[in-house]
Amino acid sequence: MDKFEYNCDLLKTTRESKKIAAHSIAVDICLAERQIKSLEENSLQYFPSQSIKYVALKKYIAALGLKIDDVIVNINQADPIPILLKKK
């Protein structure tokens, strides 16, 4: 799977502007604080695969109240979830 692109700076600035601690949002969406930091730094560290990182990123985007299209570049081409797992 190719690496997908997203605006990691928007994630961090949105979280900080809403005065939400990384630990707090991590608990809310069942992630570790280090995974939140990893998403904000566009790092694969602390994720076993790109697909798992992608799912965590989508949860984080929703928790921040952002639109997925505003964060992930070319969302229709970047989706790493195999076609067999998608609902028809």
N, C-alpha and C positions, 0 to 999 in steps of 0.2 A: 504494500500500500504506500502510495506517495504521501509525503507530509502535507497536511492541510495548513492553510494560512489563516490567521485570525489577528484581530487587533487586541493584543494583550494589554497595551497601555490603557485602552478604554475600560477594560475590566477593573484595573487597579484604581484609576481615577474615579470611576463611578462608585466603587465600594468606599473609597476614602471620602468622596463628597457626601455620601449618605451616612458617614460616620459609623460604618459597620466594621467591627474588628474581624480580621481574617479568621480567628478562632471561632467567633460567633457564627459566621456564615457557614464555616466548615461543619460545625455541629448541626446546623439547620438542614444541610443537604447531604449529611452522612459521608463526609470526606474528612481527611486529616488536614490540619492547617498547612502542613508542608505541601500537600497537593494543591491547595489554593495558591500558595506562593509559586509553585511550579507552573500552574496555568497562567499566572500573571507575568511570568518570566519566559513564557513560551518554551518550556523545557519538558522533555519526556521523563525526566527523573521523577521517581515515585509512582510511575504508572507502568504496569507490565506490558502494555501495548498501546498503539495509536488508537485503536478502536475504543478501548476503555477510557483513554484520555478524552476522546471525542464525546463520549456519553457524559463524562464528568463536566466537560466544558459546556454542553448544552444545559445541564442542570444549573450550573453557575450563572449562565446568561439569564435563564428564567428567574432565578432567585434575585438577581439584580434588577429585574424588570426591563431588561434590554430586549431589542428585537434581534433574533438570530442573524438576519440579513445584514444588520449594522455591524456585527462583530466578525462573522466568518466570511471570508472572501470566496466568491463563487460557490456558495453553499450547495448548489445542485451537482457540481462536479466534484466537490471535496468530500462528500458523505462517504466515510469508509466502511459503513455497515454493509456487509454482503447482501446482495439482492435477495438471497434465499431467506434472510431473516426479516425482511420487510413485509409488512402486511399488504395484501393485495386489495 
